[in-house]
Amino acid sequence: MSIPNILTLTRIVLIPLLVIVFYLPTGWSNLLAALIFTIASVTDWFDGYLARRWNQSTPFGAFLDPVADKLMVAVALGVLIEFYSDVILTLPALVIIGREIVISALREWMAELGKRASVSVSSIGKYKTAFQMVSIILLLGFAPGTLLAQIGFLLLYLAAILTLWSMYKYLRAAWPELTRSM
């Protein structure tokens, strides 16, 4: 078991801990949940960095890393949807979750056709991920209505806009294959 794979597994283990901590009836639970999500976000970057640097990419890691990322984000957004109970947060959160489902299915299908490279991660996706992670940290950690929570909302909307843009680019790249036998 390589260190990058251990970091990925750690991210998965942090998911239920994030939920439990977030709902603790204490004044510091939100900040601790934000810290847990921050640690998970850092391991997301760090495991990929180490796998490339140490040439420790494995099929297990290639499969599990994006699963861990999507699970962590979807669970955190689900907690936030329930906590805020507001359409203003629910809409961009559902756009982000829905896009992840669509693009995951698209990548799997394109890989079956041997054309996964045409739907590989783009620079837009990197910015989307950065905005998304910072927004979730701020929304988890700070009370609704505070300046930092408002910045979190703004970043979540920017992430949702980039989410739609990147989804459009992926679908456009795959469109010839999608429409081949229509």
N, C-alpha and C positions, 0 to 999 in steps of 0.2 A: 504494500500500500504506500503510494507516494505521498509526499507532503501536499501537493496540489489537490489530490483526491481527498485527503483528510480534511483540508480546508473546505472543500465542496460539501462533504458529509457534515461538517460542523455547521454550515449554513442551514442545512436541512434540520438538524437538531435544534437550532435556534428558533425555528418557526413556532413550535408549540410554546416555547419559553416566552417569546415575544407576546403571544396572545395572553398567556397566564399573567405575565407581569403587567401588561396594559390594563387588565381588569382588576388588579389588586386595589382594594379600597384605601389607598394612601395618596398623599399629596405628591409623591415623587415617582409614582408608577409611570406616568407619561414620559418623564425624562429618561427613566431606565429603559423603557421600551424603545425610545428613540436611540439610546446608546446601543442596545442590542441590534437594532436595524443598521446602525452605523457600522458596527463590527461586521455584520453580515455583508454589507456593501463593500467594505474594504477587503474582506476575504474573496469577494467576487473578482475584484481587480487583481488581487495578489496571487490567487491560485493560477489564473491565466498567465500572469507574468512569470511566475516560477516554472510553470509547465513549459513555456517557450524557452526561457533562459537555460533551464537544466535539461532540455530536450526530454521531458517526461510526459509528453502528451500520450494519452491512452484512449482506447475506445470507450472504456468505462467513464473516464473523465469527460470525453467529448459528448457522451450521452447525458451524463448526470449534471454537468455544469449548467446548461441552459434550463434543465428541469428545476434545479435548485433556485436559479434566478427567478424564474417565472412563478414558482410556488411562493417564494418569499414576498415578491411584489404583490401577487394576487391576494395573499392572506393579509398583508399590511393594508392594502386598499380596502379589502372587505371589512376589516376592523374599523377603518376610518369612515367608510360608508355608514356603518351602524352607529358609530360614535357621533358623527356630525348630523346624521339623519337630515340631509339637506340636498336638494337636487343640484345645487351649485357645485358640490363635491362629487355627487354620484355620477353625473354625466361624464366628466373627464375620466373618472376612475373606470367606468364601464367601457369607454372608448379604448383605454389602455389595455384592459383585460381582454376585450373582444379582439383587438388587433393581434395580441399575442397568440390567441387561439388560431386566428386566420393564417397568420404568417407561419406558425409552427406547422400547421397542416400543409400549407403551400410548400414549405421547405422539404417536408417529408415526401410529398408527391413529386417535386422536382428532382429530389435525390433518386427516387425510383426510376426516373427517366434518364438519370445520369447527367442532369443539368443543374445541380445544386449551386454551382458557382454563380449562376445568373441571379440567384436570390441570396447571396452571401451578405454579411453584415456590412453596412455602409457607414460613412462618417456621420450621416444624419442620425443613425441609430445610436452612435456614441453620445452625441449631444442630448438626444432624447433620454437616454439612460441616466446621464448626469443630472439633468433637470428633474427627472422622475425620482431619483434617489434622494436628492437634497430636499425636494418638496415633501416626500414622505417623512423624512427625518423631522422637518419643521412641523408638519401637521401632527405627527405622533407626539412630539415633545412639548408643544406649546398650546395653550388654551385657545379655543376659538375666539376670534376677535382681537387677539394680540397682534402686534406688528409682525412678529416672526411667523405666526400662522397665516397672516395675509400674504406675506411673501411666499409661503408654502403654496397657497392657492394660486398665486400668479405663476409660479414655477410648474405647478401641476397642469395649468392650462397651456403653458408653453410646451410641456412634454406631450400633452394630448394633440396639439397642433402638429408637432414634429412626428408624432405617432401616425397621424392620418397621412401626412406627407410621405413618410417612409413606406407606409402600406401602399399608397398609390404607386410609388416607384417600383416596389416589389411586384405588385400585380401587373403593372405595365410591362415589366421585364418578362414576366411569365405569360403574358396574354397570348402570344402566338401558340404556345403549347396548350393553354387552356381552351382556345377556340379552334384547335386543329381539326376536330371532327364534328363541329357543330352543324 
